Amino acid sequence: MARQADALDVRWLLVGAEARDLVLVGLGAATSSRRTHDIDAAIQLTSWDEFHRLRDRLVRVEHAHVDPENLHRISFEGGVSIDLIPFGPIAQGNVLNWPPPDARQFDVTGLIEAQASSTEVRLADDFSVRLPALELQILLKLFAWRDRHLDRPVHDSHELIDLLRCIDSAIEDAEMYDDYFAVVERNDHDLELAKIELCGARLSRTLSEEARGPLVELLRAEIDEDGKLLLLREIRELPRAMDILAALLRGASQSPETTTWNYTDVGV
């Protein structure tokens, strides 16, 4: 896929479970036991003509097959499938409307920011991929859970657990004390929660309001004790799940223009 995307000058990045596992490996953690043969590749496009050129090239040159029931899914020899997720100017805002006969909608909120935040990771001498920053992977997984948890119970929430557990290793304790001591104090020197809050604040500063607003709304709804607490039920194996989501909300609720760590009261 990478060869053909590069040949057409298509920018792409790895998202989903494979991106998560590369983060785990990079942090020295064991890869998740929740393995999948499916790969998600977000591809930045301006038109459906570009999409069809890439897909047709994969079929012609790489001998791939298009799933007749999922026209964005390309299958390769060995049982590996790649889901192509277009985003960018091809979408209408944050909504991707697939043309007939598929005629479905995808929410692509956060993918532009994920591309902007991505870094190149070399997997072999002649092959590298781009990965979104950890906080953007968390954002994408939260929205994936929101959109499909009724159809795929616990699938996305369990992957979210893996990503949330990465935060403690991804941010050095010394960095928190040296650069973000106000966040540490706000969380009563609980470094785990302070790092989660910092992750949320980084999202706030990265995201457009069109992406930040839905994130804050989702987190508020999922920690509302008068609500259904659907996400909390699915991530109950994560210790202090409520506190972790609340800390993420505190950070995400910060105004992007704020230059100090004096947070507004968001009621969590």
Contacts in CASP RR format, 6 or more apart in sequence:
PFRMAT RR
TARGET T0000
AUTHOR 0000-0000-0000
METHOD contacts of the structure
MODEL  1
MARQADALDVRWLLVGAEARDLVLVGLGAATSSRRTHDIDAAIQLTSWDE
FHRLRDRLVRVEHAHVDPENLHRISFEGGVSIDLIPFGPIAQGNVLNWPP
PDARQFDVTGLIEAQASSTEVRLADDFSVRLPALELQILLKLFAWRDRHL
DRPVHDSHELIDLLRCIDSAIEDAEMYDDYFAVVERNDHDLELAKIELCG
ARLSRTLSEEARGPLVELLRAEIDEDGKLLLLREIRELPRAMDILAALLR
GASQSPETTTWNYTDVGV
1 12 0 8 1.000
1 41 0 8 1.000
1 58 0 8 1.000
1 62 0 8 1.000
1 74 0 8 1.000
1 82 0 8 1.000
2 12 0 8 1.000
2 127 0 8 1.000
2 129 0 8 1.000
3 61 0 8 1.000
3 62 0 8 1.000
4 54 0 8 1.000
4 57 0 8 1.000
4 58 0 8 1.000
4 61 0 8 1.000
4 62 0 8 1.000
5 11 0 8 1.000
5 12 0 8 1.000
5 41 0 8 1.000
5 43 0 8 1.000
5 54 0 8 1.000
7 57 0 8 1.000
8 50 0 8 1.000
8 53 0 8 1.000
8 54 0 8 1.000
8 57 0 8 1.000
10 43 0 8 1.000
10 44 0 8 1.000
10 45 0 8 1.000
10 50 0 8 1.000
10 54 0 8 1.000
11 43 0 8 1.000
11 44 0 8 1.000
11 115 0 8 1.000
12 41 0 8 1.000
12 42 0 8 1.000
12 43 0 8 1.000
12 44 0 8 1.000
12 130 0 8 1.000
13 19 0 8 1.000
13 41 0 8 1.000
13 42 0 8 1.000
13 114 0 8 1.000
13 115 0 8 1.000
13 118 0 8 1.000
13 129 0 8 1.000
13 130 0 8 1.000
13 131 0 8 1.000
13 132 0 8 1.000
14 22 0 8 1.000
14 39 0 8 1.000
14 40 0 8 1.000
14 41 0 8 1.000
14 42 0 8 1.000
14 129 0 8 1.000
14 130 0 8 1.000
14 131 0 8 1.000
15 40 0 8 1.000
15 41 0 8 1.000
15 42 0 8 1.000
15 85 0 8 1.000
15 111 0 8 1.000
15 114 0 8 1.000
15 132 0 8 1.000
15 137 0 8 1.000
15 140 0 8 1.000
16 40 0 8 1.000
16 137 0 8 1.000
16 140 0 8 1.000
16 141 0 8 1.000
16 144 0 8 1.000
16 159 0 8 1.000
17 32 0 8 1.000
17 34 0 8 1.000
17 35 0 8 1.000
17 36 0 8 1.000
17 38 0 8 1.000
17 40 0 8 1.000
17 159 0 8 1.000
18 36 0 8 1.000
18 39 0 8 1.000
18 40 0 8 1.000
19 40 0 8 1.000
19 131 0 8 1.000
19 132 0 8 1.000
19 137 0 8 1.000
20 32 0 8 1.000
20 137 0 8 1.000
20 141 0 8 1.000
20 159 0 8 1.000
20 162 0 8 1.000
20 163 0 8 1.000
21 31 0 8 1.000
21 32 0 8 1.000
22 121 0 8 1.000
22 129 0 8 1.000
22 131 0 8 1.000
23 131 0 8 1.000
23 134 0 8 1.000
23 137 0 8 1.000
23 163 0 8 1.000
23 166 0 8 1.000
23 170 0 8 1.000
24 30 0 8 1.000
24 31 0 8 1.000
24 32 0 8 1.000
24 162 0 8 1.000
24 166 0 8 1.000
25 31 0 8 1.000
27 166 0 8 1.000
27 169 0 8 1.000
27 170 0 8 1.000
28 169 0 8 1.000
29 165 0 8 1.000
29 166 0 8 1.000
29 169 0 8 1.000
32 159 0 8 1.000
32 162 0 8 1.000
34 158 0 8 1.000
34 159 0 8 1.000
34 162 0 8 1.000
37 79 0 8 1.000
37 80 0 8 1.000
37 81 0 8 1.000
38 80 0 8 1.000
38 81 0 8 1.000
38 82 0 8 1.000
38 83 0 8 1.000
39 80 0 8 1.000
39 81 0 8 1.000
39 82 0 8 1.000
39 83 0 8 1.000
40 82 0 8 1.000
40 83 0 8 1.000
40 85 0 8 1.000
41 82 0 8 1.000
41 83 0 8 1.000
41 84 0 8 1.000
41 85 0 8 1.000
42 85 0 8 1.000
42 86 0 8 1.000
42 87 0 8 1.000
42 108 0 8 1.000
42 111 0 8 1.000
42 114 0 8 1.000
42 115 0 8 1.000
43 51 0 8 1.000
43 54 0 8 1.000
43 84 0 8 1.000
43 85 0 8 1.000
43 86 0 8 1.000
43 87 0 8 1.000
44 86 0 8 1.000
44 87 0 8 1.000
44 88 0 8 1.000
44 112 0 8 1.000
44 115 0 8 1.000
45 51 0 8 1.000
45 86 0 8 1.000
45 87 0 8 1.000
45 88 0 8 1.000
45 89 0 8 1.000
45 90 0 8 1.000
46 88 0 8 1.000
46 89 0 8 1.000
46 90 0 8 1.000
47 89 0 8 1.000
47 90 0 8 1.000
48 90 0 8 1.000
48 99 0 8 1.000
50 90 0 8 1.000
51 84 0 8 1.000
51 86 0 8 1.000
51 90 0 8 1.000
54 84 0 8 1.000
55 66 0 8 1.000
55 74 0 8 1.000
55 84 0 8 1.000
58 64 0 8 1.000
58 74 0 8 1.000
59 65 0 8 1.000
59 66 0 8 1.000
59 74 0 8 1.000
62 76 0 8 1.000
63 76 0 8 1.000
63 77 0 8 1.000
64 74 0 8 1.000
64 75 0 8 1.000
64 76 0 8 1.000
65 74 0 8 1.000
65 75 0 8 1.000
65 76 0 8 1.000
66 73 0 8 1.000
66 74 0 8 1.000
66 75 0 8 1.000
67 73 0 8 1.000
67 74 0 8 1.000
67 75 0 8 1.000
67 81 0 8 1.000
70 83 0 8 1.000
71 98 0 8 1.000
71 101 0 8 1.000
71 102 0 8 1.000
72 83 0 8 1.000
72 84 0 8 1.000
72 85 0 8 1.000
72 86 0 8 1.000
72 98 0 8 1.000
72 102 0 8 1.000
73 81 0 8 1.000
73 82 0 8 1.000
73 83 0 8 1.000
73 84 0 8 1.000
74 81 0 8 1.000
74 82 0 8 1.000
74 83 0 8 1.000
74 84 0 8 1.000
75 81 0 8 1.000
76 82 0 8 1.000
85 96 0 8 1.000
85 106 0 8 1.000
85 108 0 8 1.000
85 111 0 8 1.000
86 96 0 8 1.000
86 108 0 8 1.000
87 96 0 8 1.000
87 108 0 8 1.000
87 111 0 8 1.000
87 112 0 8 1.000
87 115 0 8 1.000
88 108 0 8 1.000
88 111 0 8 1.000
88 112 0 8 1.000
90 96 0 8 1.000
91 97 0 8 1.000
91 108 0 8 1.000
93 210 0 8 1.000
94 107 0 8 1.000
94 108 0 8 1.000
94 109 0 8 1.000
94 110 0 8 1.000
94 210 0 8 1.000
94 211 0 8 1.000
95 105 0 8 1.000
95 106 0 8 1.000
95 107 0 8 1.000
95 108 0 8 1.000
96 105 0 8 1.000
96 106 0 8 1.000
96 107 0 8 1.000
96 108 0 8 1.000
97 103 0 8 1.000
97 105 0 8 1.000
98 104 0 8 1.000
98 105 0 8 1.000
98 106 0 8 1.000
107 143 0 8 1.000
107 147 0 8 1.000
109 143 0 8 1.000
109 210 0 8 1.000
109 211 0 8 1.000
109 214 0 8 1.000
110 136 0 8 1.000
110 139 0 8 1.000
110 140 0 8 1.000
110 143 0 8 1.000
110 207 0 8 1.000
110 211 0 8 1.000
111 140 0 8 1.000
112 208 0 8 1.000
113 136 0 8 1.000
113 139 0 8 1.000
113 206 0 8 1.000
113 207 0 8 1.000
113 208 0 8 1.000
113 211 0 8 1.000
114 132 0 8 1.000
114 133 0 8 1.000
114 136 0 8 1.000
114 137 0 8 1.000
114 139 0 8 1.000
114 140 0 8 1.000
115 130 0 8 1.000
115 132 0 8 1.000
116 206 0 8 1.000
117 132 0 8 1.000
117 133 0 8 1.000
117 135 0 8 1.000
117 136 0 8 1.000
117 206 0 8 1.000
118 130 0 8 1.000
118 131 0 8 1.000
118 132 0 8 1.000
118 133 0 8 1.000
118 136 0 8 1.000
119 130 0 8 1.000
119 131 0 8 1.000
119 133 0 8 1.000
120 128 0 8 1.000
120 129 0 8 1.000
120 130 0 8 1.000
121 128 0 8 1.000
121 129 0 8 1.000
121 130 0 8 1.000
121 131 0 8 1.000
122 128 0 8 1.000
123 129 0 8 1.000
131 137 0 8 1.000
132 140 0 8 1.000
133 202 0 8 1.000
133 206 0 8 1.000
134 163 0 8 1.000
134 166 0 8 1.000
134 167 0 8 1.000
134 170 0 8 1.000
134 199 0 8 1.000
135 199 0 8 1.000
135 200 0 8 1.000
135 202 0 8 1.000
135 203 0 8 1.000
135 206 0 8 1.000
136 203 0 8 1.000
136 206 0 8 1.000
137 163 0 8 1.000
138 160 0 8 1.000
138 163 0 8 1.000
138 164 0 8 1.000
138 199 0 8 1.000
138 203 0 8 1.000
138 248 0 8 1.000
139 203 0 8 1.000
139 207 0 8 1.000
139 211 0 8 1.000
139 215 0 8 1.000
141 156 0 8 1.000
141 159 0 8 1.000
141 160 0 8 1.000
141 163 0 8 1.000
142 160 0 8 1.000
142 215 0 8 1.000
142 218 0 8 1.000
142 219 0 8 1.000
143 214 0 8 1.000
143 215 0 8 1.000
143 218 0 8 1.000
144 156 0 8 1.000
145 156 0 8 1.000
145 157 0 8 1.000
145 160 0 8 1.000
145 231 0 8 1.000
145 234 0 8 1.000
146 218 0 8 1.000
148 155 0 8 1.000
148 156 0 8 1.000
149 155 0 8 1.000
149 156 0 8 1.000
149 157 0 8 1.000
149 230 0 8 1.000
149 231 0 8 1.000
149 234 0 8 1.000
153 234 0 8 1.000
154 234 0 8 1.000
157 231 0 8 1.000
157 234 0 8 1.000
157 235 0 8 1.000
158 234 0 8 1.000
158 235 0 8 1.000
160 235 0 8 1.000
161 235 0 8 1.000
161 237 0 8 1.000
161 238 0 8 1.000
164 196 0 8 1.000
164 235 0 8 1.000
164 238 0 8 1.000
164 244 0 8 1.000
165 238 0 8 1.000
167 192 0 8 1.000
167 195 0 8 1.000
167 196 0 8 1.000
167 199 0 8 1.000
168 191 0 8 1.000
168 192 0 8 1.000
168 195 0 8 1.000
170 195 0 8 1.000
171 195 0 8 1.000
171 198 0 8 1.000
171 199 0 8 1.000
173 191 0 8 1.000
176 183 0 8 1.000
176 184 0 8 1.000
176 191 0 8 1.000
176 194 0 8 1.000
176 195 0 8 1.000
176 198 0 8 1.000
177 184 0 8 1.000
180 194 0 8 1.000
180 198 0 8 1.000
180 261 0 8 1.000
182 260 0 8 1.000
182 261 0 8 1.000
182 262 0 8 1.000
183 194 0 8 1.000
183 197 0 8 1.000
183 198 0 8 1.000
183 201 0 8 1.000
183 261 0 8 1.000
184 191 0 8 1.000
184 194 0 8 1.000
186 194 0 8 1.000
186 197 0 8 1.000
186 250 0 8 1.000
186 261 0 8 1.000
186 263 0 8 1.000
187 193 0 8 1.000
187 194 0 8 1.000
187 197 0 8 1.000
187 247 0 8 1.000
192 240 0 8 1.000
192 244 0 8 1.000
193 240 0 8 1.000
193 243 0 8 1.000
193 244 0 8 1.000
193 247 0 8 1.000
194 247 0 8 1.000
196 244 0 8 1.000
196 247 0 8 1.000
196 248 0 8 1.000
197 247 0 8 1.000
197 248 0 8 1.000
197 250 0 8 1.000
197 251 0 8 1.000
198 251 0 8 1.000
199 248 0 8 1.000
199 251 0 8 1.000
200 248 0 8 1.000
200 249 0 8 1.000
200 250 0 8 1.000
200 251 0 8 1.000
200 252 0 8 1.000
200 254 0 8 1.000
201 251 0 8 1.000
201 252 0 8 1.000
201 254 0 8 1.000
201 261 0 8 1.000
203 212 0 8 1.000
203 215 0 8 1.000
203 251 0 8 1.000
203 252 0 8 1.000
204 212 0 8 1.000
204 251 0 8 1.000
204 252 0 8 1.000
204 253 0 8 1.000
204 254 0 8 1.000
204 255 0 8 1.000
204 256 0 8 1.000
205 254 0 8 1.000
205 256 0 8 1.000
207 215 0 8 1.000
207 256 0 8 1.000
209 256 0 8 1.000
212 252 0 8 1.000
212 256 0 8 1.000
215 252 0 8 1.000
216 249 0 8 1.000
216 252 0 8 1.000
216 253 0 8 1.000
219 245 0 8 1.000
219 248 0 8 1.000
219 249 0 8 1.000
219 252 0 8 1.000
220 249 0 8 1.000
220 266 0 8 1.000
221 227 0 8 1.000
222 229 0 8 1.000
222 230 0 8 1.000
222 231 0 8 1.000
222 232 0 8 1.000
222 245 0 8 1.000
223 229 0 8 1.000
223 232 0 8 1.000
223 242 0 8 1.000
223 245 0 8 1.000
223 246 0 8 1.000
223 249 0 8 1.000
223 268 0 8 1.000
231 245 0 8 1.000
232 241 0 8 1.000
232 242 0 8 1.000
232 245 0 8 1.000
235 241 0 8 1.000
238 244 0 8 1.000
246 268 0 8 1.000
247 268 0 8 1.000
249 266 0 8 1.000
249 268 0 8 1.000
250 263 0 8 1.000
250 266 0 8 1.000
250 268 0 8 1.000
251 263 0 8 1.000
253 263 0 8 1.000
253 264 0 8 1.000
253 266 0 8 1.000
254 263 0 8 1.000
254 264 0 8 1.000
255 264 0 8 1.000
END
